[in-house]
Amino acid sequence: MGVIQVKKYSGEMEAFDMNKLVNSLRRSQVDESLVQQIAHEVEGNIEDGMTTKKIYQMAFRMLKSRARVSASRYKLKKALMELGPSGYPFEKFVGKVLQYEGFEVEVGVLVKGDCVQHEVDVIAQKGNRHYMIECKYHSDQGRFCNVKIPLYIQSRFLDVQKQWEKQEGHKNKSHQGGVYTNTRFTSDATHYGNCVGLMLTSWDYPKGKALKNRIDTAGLHPLTSLTTITKSEKSKLLEHGIVLCREIKDNPDVLKKVGIDGARRKKILADSQSLCETHQPNT
């Protein structure tokens, strides 16, 4: 049997890599025996030229039918894509992640710069660290943040930084600009961002502290991870300002507000509780 070529989200073709599939399934915290079983079932159904999206969908369906909560963990990347279409829920999500990590957070604020006023997605402070963060949400996994994004953010940050440094109590603070994205950065974007001192965070960057790692280890899965609620219900919860499964666990009455009650409510709460459990994932 020859090497099977699969089509990535970017449109590029690459050889199917069984290890990638196995590692992605392991992140779902499912038993190793089931990881291997599903991986081999998927491998047996792959055809030359098949898209990675279709391969993911196949694996997700198999996992969902056998381990529902694990399927919710497996769909994390897609769940971040579902924090749209406006991108504002993604800003709130980033704010919540930072808040649970001990930062004081403001989301969607007007900040005075030295030259002009700026609308900033997230302002985060912890101790002497003060961050101006922009959130770049994409609904398509094939869209990456290119070098234009950190170039633009750095120019805005420098204008804000000049004004911050004039304020009382800011002399000893460390100011830094940052970019969070739910997809990836191009190599030029990371090179430039690191060169000028921007904090860059994406789905898989920086290694060990990327969004996927921080979400898994802290149990901060977006509510869009849940397989037990409909698309319409997810939209209603987002409209109520709820972005985390943890918020559903802590405020179960919010499910009643969007018309979810009875047995389904118990199932959603149970899944939310499980997704809030912290663990050390495979990277």
C-alpha positions in Angstrom: 0.0 0.0 0.0 1.4 3.4 -1.0 1.6 6.5 1.1 -1.8 8.1 1.5 -1.8 11.9 0.8 -4.3 14.0 2.8 -5.3 17.7 2.2 -4.7 20.2 5.1 -6.9 23.2 5.9 -4.4 25.4 4.0 -4.9 23.4 0.9 -1.5 21.7 1.0 -1.1 18.0 0.6 0.9 15.9 3.1 1.4 12.2 3.9 -1.1 10.9 6.4 0.6 10.7 9.8 -0.9 8.1 12.2 1.1 9.6 15.1 -0.6 13.0 14.7 -4.1 11.3 14.9 -3.1 9.2 17.9 -1.7 12.2 19.8 -4.8 14.3 19.1 -6.9 11.5 20.5 -4.8 11.2 23.6 -5.4 14.8 24.4 -9.1 13.9 24.9 -8.1 11.8 28.1 -9.7 8.7 26.7 -8.3 5.2 27.6 -5.3 4.2 25.5 -7.1 1.1 24.2 -9.9 3.3 22.8 -7.3 5.7 21.3 -5.7 2.8 19.4 -9.1 1.3 18.4 -10.4 4.6 17.0 -7.1 5.5 15.3 -7.0 2.2 13.5 -10.7 2.4 12.5 -10.1 5.9 11.0 -7.0 4.7 9.3 -8.9 1.9 7.6 -11.4 4.4 6.2 -9.0 7.1 4.9 -8.8 7.5 1.1 -6.1 9.3 -0.9 -6.8 13.0 -1.1 -9.2 13.1 1.8 -9.2 16.3 3.8 -7.9 16.5 7.4 -11.3 18.1 8.2 -13.1 14.9 7.1 -10.6 12.7 9.1 -11.3 14.8 12.2 -15.1 14.5 11.7 -14.8 10.7 11.4 -12.7 10.4 14.6 -15.0 12.8 16.5 -18.1 10.8 15.6 -16.5 7.6 16.8 -15.3 9.2 20.0 -18.6 10.9 20.7 -20.5 7.6 20.5 -18.2 6.0 23.0 -16.9 8.7 25.3 -19.0 11.9 25.2 -16.9 14.1 27.5 -13.7 13.0 25.8 -15.2 14.0 22.5 -15.8 17.5 24.0 -12.1 17.7 24.9 -11.1 16.4 21.4 -13.1 19.2 19.7 -11.3 22.0 21.5 -9.8 23.6 18.4 -13.2 23.5 16.7 -14.9 24.9 19.8 -12.6 27.9 19.7 -13.7 28.5 16.1 -17.3 28.4 17.3 -16.7 31.5 19.5 -18.0 33.7 16.7 -19.0 35.0 14.3 -18.2 38.5 15.8 -15.1 37.5 17.6 -16.3 39.3 20.8 -16.9 36.0 22.6 -13.3 35.1 21.9 -12.2 38.3 23.6 -14.3 37.5 26.6 -12.9 33.9 26.6 -9.3 35.3 26.6 -10.2 37.6 29.4 -11.7 34.8 31.5 -8.6 32.6 30.9 -6.3 35.4 32.2 -8.7 36.1 35.1 -8.5 32.5 36.3 -4.8 32.8 36.0 -4.9 35.6 38.6 -5.0 38.8 36.4 -7.2 41.8 36.9 -9.0 42.0 33.6 -11.0 44.6 31.5 -12.5 43.5 28.2 -13.4 45.9 25.3 -12.1 49.2 26.8 -11.2 52.6 25.3 -7.6 53.5 26.2 -6.0 56.9 25.7 -2.8 56.8 23.8 -0.2 59.5 23.5 -1.5 60.5 20.1 -5.0 58.9 19.7 -7.5 56.9 21.6 -7.6 53.1 21.1 -10.2 50.4 21.5 -8.4 47.6 23.2 -9.7 44.0 23.4 -8.2 43.1 26.8 -6.3 45.0 29.5 -4.7 42.6 32.0 -2.7 43.4 35.2 -1.0 41.3 37.8 1.5 42.8 40.2 3.8 45.1 38.2 2.9 43.5 34.9 0.5 45.5 32.7 -0.6 44.1 29.3 -2.5 45.6 26.3 -3.8 42.5 24.4 -5.5 42.3 21.0 -7.5 39.2 20.1 -7.5 37.9 16.5 -10.3 35.5 16.0 -10.7 33.4 12.8 -13.5 31.1 11.9 -11.3 29.2 9.4 -8.4 27.1 10.6 -6.5 27.8 7.4 -6.3 31.6 8.2 -3.1 32.4 10.1 -2.0 35.7 11.7 0.7 37.1 9.4 3.4 39.7 10.2 1.0 42.6 9.5 -0.9 41.8 12.7 2.0 42.1 15.3 3.3 45.1 13.3 0.0 46.9 13.7 -0.4 45.9 17.4 3.1 47.0 18.3 2.5 50.5 16.9 -0.7 50.8 18.9 0.9 49.5 22.0 3.8 52.0 21.8 1.3 54.8 21.6 -0.6 53.5 24.7 2.7 52.8 26.5 3.8 56.4 26.3 0.6 57.5 27.9 0.8 54.8 30.6 4.3 55.8 31.6 3.0 59.4 32.3 0.5 58.1 34.8 1.2 57.9 38.6 2.4 54.6 39.8 3.4 53.3 36.4 7.2 54.0 36.7 8.0 50.6 38.1 5.5 48.7 36.0 6.4 46.4 33.2 4.3 47.2 30.1 3.9 44.8 27.3 1.7 44.4 24.2 0.2 41.1 23.2 -1.7 39.2 20.6 -3.9 36.2 21.2 -5.3 34.1 18.3 -7.4 31.0 18.1 -5.4 29.8 15.0 -1.7 30.1 14.4 1.1 32.7 13.6 3.2 32.6 10.5 7.0 32.3 11.1 7.5 36.0 10.2 4.9 37.0 12.7 6.6 35.1 15.6 10.0 36.3 14.6 8.9 40.0 14.5 6.8 39.6 17.7 9.6 38.1 19.6 12.1 40.7 18.3 10.1 43.6 19.5 8.9 42.0 22.8 5.3 41.3 22.1 3.5 38.5 24.0 2.3 36.1 21.4 -0.2 33.3 22.2 -1.9 31.0 19.7 -3.5 27.6 19.5 0.0 26.0 19.6 2.4 28.8 20.6 4.4 29.2 22.7 5.2 25.5 23.3 3.9 24.4 26.7 2.0 27.6 27.3 -0.2 27.7 24.2 -3.9 28.1 24.5 -4.5 24.4 24.1 -2.2 23.6 27.1 -3.6 26.4 29.3 -7.2 25.4 28.6 -6.6 21.7 29.3 -4.4 22.1 32.4 -6.8 24.7 34.0 -10.1 23.1 33.0 -11.2 26.3 31.1 -13.0 24.8 28.2 -15.3 27.1 26.2 -19.0 26.2 26.4 -18.9 25.5 22.7 -16.9 22.3 23.6 -20.1 20.7 24.9 -21.7 18.1 22.7 -24.9 18.1 24.7 -26.3 21.6 23.7 -27.5 22.8 20.4 -26.0 25.6 18.3 -28.9 27.8 19.1 -28.5 27.2 22.9 -24.8 27.9 22.6 -25.6 31.3 20.9 -28.1 32.1 23.7 -25.6 31.4 26.4 -22.9 33.5 24.6 -25.5 36.3 24.5 -25.8 36.0 28.3 -22.1 36.6 28.5 -21.3 32.9 29.4 -18.2 31.6 27.6 -16.8 28.9 29.9 -18.1 25.4 30.9 -16.9 26.5 34.4 -19.4 29.3 34.4 -22.2 26.9 33.7 -21.0 24.6 36.5 -20.9 27.6 38.9 -24.2 29.1 37.7 -26.5 26.2 36.7 -29.6 28.5 36.7 -28.3 30.1 33.5 -29.4 26.9 31.7 -33.0 27.6 32.7 -32.7 31.1 31.4 -32.1 29.7 27.9 -34.8 27.1 28.2 -32.8 24.0 29.2 -34.2 22.0 32.0 -34.9 18.4 33.2 -32.7 15.5 32.2 -30.7 17.4 29.6 -29.8 20.1 32.2 -28.4 17.4 34.5 -26.4 15.9 31.6 -25.0 19.3 30.6 -24.0 20.1 34.2 -22.3 16.7 34.5 -20.3 17.3 31.3 -19.4 20.8 32.4 -18.2 19.5 35.7 -16.0 16.9 34.0 -14.5 19.4 31.6 -13.5 21.6 34.6 -11.3 18.9 36.0 -7.7 19.9 35.6 -5.1 17.6 34.2 -1.7 17.5 32.5 -2.3 16.8 28.8 0.0 15.3 26.2 1.4 18.2 24.1 
